[in-house]
Every structure is written in C-alpha cells, then in structure tokens.
C-alpha cells in the first residue's frame, strides 16, 4: 500500500507511533520506575465493543504498557458507573481512562464522560478536552481526529490557509476535528445531514474529512481536482464514508478503508496514555 504515492498509509504511520509510544514508556519506567497504565471500562456485552476493547488491551501490551479491564453488567446504573470511574480517577497507578461507548441506554453517558479527569481523559471525550483542542492548549485530542491531523502532518500536507470541509458533527469526531483544524489556521466548514447543496460545498475543499457514518456517501464528482480526502468511516464491507473508487482518481492523497484512519485511532490512544503518565509524574511533555 505504501508504494502508492496517493495513499495515506495509516498502518505505516501507526507503526511509527507505536515505536514512539514504546520509547516514551521506557523513558517513564527509567525515570520513575512506573509503567503507564490504561483502564478500559466496558458496560454490557456488545460483541463489537468487546472486540474493540480487547484490541486496545493487546496494543497496550505491544508497547510495554499495562492495562486494567473493567467489565460491568448490562444492568449497570449511572451511579454505579460513576463510582467505578471515580475509583479509577483516584488510583495513582492508572494514568488513562477509556469508557467504551455506546453505553446501555439507562446510563447518562455524558455525565460519565465528564467524571473522567482531564489529566486521564486519554480518549479526548470530555468538555475539558474539547476546550483544550479548540484553543490548541496542552491536553488530549479525541483519538480519531488526533490521528487524522497526525496523518496530515506525517505526509507534510499543509493545513494552514487550506479550506477544510468536515462532513459530520459528532461530539468526538466532527466537532473536535473542526476545532483542531481551525487551531492550525485552516478555514473550516462543518457540514451535516441537513446541509443544503453539500456537493457544491465539498467542491470548494482542499481537505475533505468524511466523518458521518454513511457508506460511500461522498462521491468523486463532488471533489475538486487534487483534494486531500480523509475518510474516518468504517462501514460493513468494509467501506468508508467516501466512495473510494470514484474519489481516488480526483484526490491528490486519500486514506483507504481499512488501513487509513482506523489504525491511527488506537495508536493515538496508547500514545496519549504514555504522555498522561509522564505528565502525572511531573515530566514536561
């Protein structure tokens, strides 16, 4: 894949991030005698969520980190989940907390996210983290948007002065991605399911970020020649939110599905956990 000069190879860049993370883990161990630790919380028994949490646990082991896996029953209440989060928040041996979402409907998901301290919000889901992303202050990025910006940087694709169109406005993908690009001096347009004349808006974009969860939604004839396409979608097939076959000829660079944005999400999670550990132990990073 990396031989194709139009492909943004997330698998390759994620591998580089894993090496960077492993080096930081060793640095923290050497300076402080502490191994960075990620706590994951899974509520219920959704197979996809369980598989995703297990992949995070495996990646922690690959980079030399430890992990704590909390699996709570489907009947868990908001109060019970908040108690678990508070327990982990107050545990100095835990440096990052990830609440796997979605949670069962009886739980107030936002209240539980907000119980995660900003210093341990390595998944970038709290309002605190959204604020730091918006103002380009030290903090943690939402992992998928953070990975997308990291891919642009890894391929030396300019952000400043470019027109970026973000298609999707979720609280942990579209909105934070827009804020991160804005903080890097892009001109950002946020579009969504009710945007009128969407193809015309996308045709003005230098950078197109597809992040709305609809398979093959963005078409190639919506792109201007030479646009960069970042596809955060992962739909059955597997296919992304941008129709690869028609977008590839028009794009100057494009992320494939799979092997594009996806690997970077996990890579950012473990890297930010290692950073969190270093900061909690007093390192300036």
C-alpha positions in Angstrom: 0.0 0.0 0.0 2.8 2.4 0.9 4.2 2.1 -2.7 1.1 4.0 -4.0 2.0 7.7 -3.7 -1.6 8.7 -3.5 -2.4 6.6 -0.5 -2.1 7.9 3.1 -1.0 4.7 4.8 -2.3 4.8 8.3 -0.9 1.4 9.1 2.6 2.6 8.4 2.2 5.8 10.4 0.5 4.0 13.3 3.5 1.7 13.4 5.8 4.7 13.8 3.6 6.0 16.6 3.8 2.6 18.4 7.6 2.9 18.3 7.3 6.4 19.7 5.0 5.2 22.4 7.2 2.3 23.4 10.2 4.7 23.7 8.2 7.0 25.9 7.0 4.1 28.1 10.6 3.1 28.6 11.5 6.7 29.4 8.8 6.8 32.1 9.9 3.5 33.5 13.5 4.6 33.6 12.9 7.9 35.3 10.1 7.0 37.7 10.0 3.2 38.0 6.4 3.3 36.9 4.7 1.6 33.9 1.9 3.6 32.2 -1.5 2.0 32.6 -4.7 2.4 30.7 -8.0 1.4 32.3 -10.8 0.4 30.0 -14.4 0.2 31.0 -16.9 -1.9 29.1 -20.6 -1.9 30.1 -22.7 -4.7 28.7 -21.8 -7.4 26.2 -21.9 -5.9 22.8 -19.6 -8.1 20.7 -18.2 -5.2 18.6 -17.4 -3.1 21.7 -15.8 -6.1 23.4 -13.6 -6.8 20.4 -12.6 -3.2 20.3 -11.7 -3.1 24.0 -9.7 -6.3 23.6 -7.7 -4.8 20.7 -6.8 -1.8 22.9 -5.6 -4.1 25.7 -3.5 -6.1 23.2 -1.9 -2.8 21.9 -1.1 -1.7 25.4 0.9 -4.9 25.8 2.7 -4.4 22.5 4.1 -1.0 23.6 5.0 -2.2 27.1 2.1 -0.6 28.9 -0.2 -2.3 31.4 -3.9 -2.2 31.3 -6.9 -2.7 33.7 -10.1 -4.1 32.1 -13.3 -3.4 33.9 -16.3 -5.3 32.5 -19.6 -4.2 34.1 -23.0 -5.8 33.5 -25.7 -4.5 31.1 -27.9 -3.5 34.1 -25.2 -1.1 35.5 -26.7 2.3 36.6 -25.3 5.7 36.1 -24.4 5.9 39.8 -22.6 2.5 39.7 -20.6 3.6 36.6 -19.7 6.9 38.1 -18.4 5.1 41.2 -16.2 2.9 39.1 -14.9 5.9 37.2 -14.2 7.8 40.4 -12.3 4.8 41.8 -10.0 4.7 38.7 -9.7 8.5 38.7 -8.3 8.4 42.3 -6.0 5.5 41.6 -2.4 6.8 41.0 -1.4 3.6 39.2 -4.0 4.3 36.5 -2.9 7.0 34.0 -5.7 6.9 31.4 -9.3 6.0 31.5 -11.4 4.9 28.5 -15.1 4.4 28.7 -16.2 2.3 25.7 -19.2 3.8 24.1 -22.0 3.5 23.4 -23.2 2.5 26.9 -26.6 1.0 27.7 -29.5 3.5 27.3 -30.3 3.7 31.0 -26.9 5.4 31.6 -26.2 9.1 31.3 -23.2 8.8 29.1 -22.2 12.4 29.1 -22.3 12.6 32.9 -20.0 9.6 33.0 -17.6 11.0 30.4 -17.4 14.2 32.4 -16.4 12.3 35.6 -13.1 11.4 33.9 -10.4 13.9 35.0 -8.9 15.9 32.2 -5.5 14.6 33.1 -6.7 11.0 32.4 -9.0 11.7 29.5 -6.7 10.0 27.0 -9.7 9.3 24.7 -10.4 13.1 24.5 -14.2 12.8 25.2 -14.7 15.4 27.9 -15.7 19.1 27.6 -12.4 19.9 29.2 -10.5 18.1 26.4 -12.7 19.8 23.7 -11.7 23.1 25.2 -8.0 22.4 25.0 -8.4 21.1 21.5 -10.2 24.3 20.5 -7.6 26.6 22.0 -4.6 24.5 21.0 -3.6 24.1 24.7 -1.9 21.1 26.3 -4.4 18.3 26.7 -5.7 15.3 24.9 -7.2 15.1 21.4 -10.2 12.9 20.6 -8.3 10.0 19.2 -9.7 9.7 15.7 -9.4 13.5 14.9 -6.0 13.5 16.5 -5.0 10.6 14.3 -6.3 12.4 11.2 -4.3 15.5 11.9 -1.3 13.4 12.6 -1.6 11.8 9.2 -1.7 15.2 7.5 1.5 16.1 9.4 3.2 12.7 8.7 2.8 13.3 4.9 3.7 17.0 5.1 0.3 18.0 3.8 -0.3 21.7 4.7 -3.2 22.7 6.9 -2.7 26.5 7.3 -4.6 28.5 4.8 -6.4 25.5 3.4 -10.2 25.1 3.2 -11.2 22.0 5.1 -14.7 20.7 4.9 -15.7 18.4 7.7 -18.8 16.2 6.9 -20.1 15.2 10.3 -20.7 16.9 13.6 -20.4 14.3 16.3 -19.0 15.4 19.7 -16.0 13.1 19.5 -15.2 13.3 15.7 -16.6 16.0 13.5 -16.7 18.9 16.0 -13.2 18.3 17.6 -11.7 17.7 14.2 -13.0 21.0 13.0 -11.6 22.8 16.1 -8.2 21.1 15.7 -8.0 22.2 12.0 -9.2 25.7 12.9 -6.5 25.9 15.6 -4.0 25.1 12.8 -5.2 28.0 10.8 -7.4 26.2 8.3 -10.6 27.7 7.1 -13.2 25.2 8.2 -16.7 24.5 7.0 -18.7 21.9 9.1 -21.4 20.1 7.1 -24.0 17.6 8.2 -27.1 15.7 7.2 -29.2 18.9 6.8 -26.6 20.9 4.9 -28.0 22.2 1.6 -26.0 22.0 -1.6 -23.5 19.7 0.1 -21.7 18.6 -3.2 -21.1 22.3 -4.1 -19.5 23.0 -0.7 -17.3 19.9 -0.9 -16.1 21.0 -4.4 -14.5 24.1 -2.7 -12.5 22.0 -0.3 -8.8 21.5 -0.3 -9.2 18.9 2.5 -12.3 16.7 2.7 -13.0 14.9 6.0 -15.7 12.3 5.8 -17.0 11.5 9.3 -20.7 10.9 9.2 -21.1 7.1 9.3 -22.8 6.6 5.9 -21.2 4.2 3.5 -19.8 5.6 0.2 -21.6 8.9 0.9 -19.0 11.3 -0.6 -18.7 10.9 -4.3 -15.7 11.5 -6.5 -17.6 14.1 -8.7 -18.1 16.1 -5.5 -14.3 16.7 -5.2 -12.2 19.4 -6.8 -9.1 18.1 -8.6 -6.3 17.5 -6.2 -8.3 17.5 -2.9 -7.0 15.5 0.1 -9.5 13.0 1.4 -9.5 11.8 5.0 -12.1 9.0 5.4 -13.0 8.3 9.1 -15.9 6.0 8.2 -15.9 2.2 8.8 -19.0 0.5 7.5 -19.8 -3.1 6.6 -17.9 -4.2 3.5 -15.7 -2.7 4.8 -16.1 0.6 3.1 -15.7 4.2 4.2 -17.8 7.2 4.1 -16.2 8.3 0.9 -16.6 6.2 -2.3 -13.0 5.2 -2.8 -13.4 4.1 -6.4 -14.6 7.5 -7.6 -12.7 9.7 -5.1 -9.3 8.1 -5.8 -8.9 9.5 -9.3 -9.7 13.1 -8.3 -7.8 13.1 -5.0 -4.1 14.0 -4.6 -4.0 11.9 -1.4 -6.6 9.7 0.2 -6.9 7.3 3.2 -8.1 3.8 2.3 -10.6 1.8 4.4 -9.3 -0.3 6.0 -5.7 0.8 6.7 -6.2 4.6 6.8 -7.6 6.5 9.8 -8.5 3.4 11.8 -5.1 2.3 12.9 -4.2 5.8 14.0 -7.1 5.9 16.5 -5.6 3.1 18.5 -2.1 4.5 18.1 -3.2 7.9 19.5 -4.9 6.3 22.5 -1.8 4.4 23.7 0.5 7.3 22.9 -1.7 9.7 24.9 -1.8 7.3 27.8 2.0 7.3 27.9 2.0 11.1 27.7 -0.6 11.2 30.5 1.6 9.0 32.7 4.7 11.2 32.1 2.7 14.4 32.9 1.2 13.0 36.1 4.6 12.0 37.3 5.9 15.6 36.7 7.5 15.5 33.3 7.0 18.4 31.0 5.7 16.9 27.8 
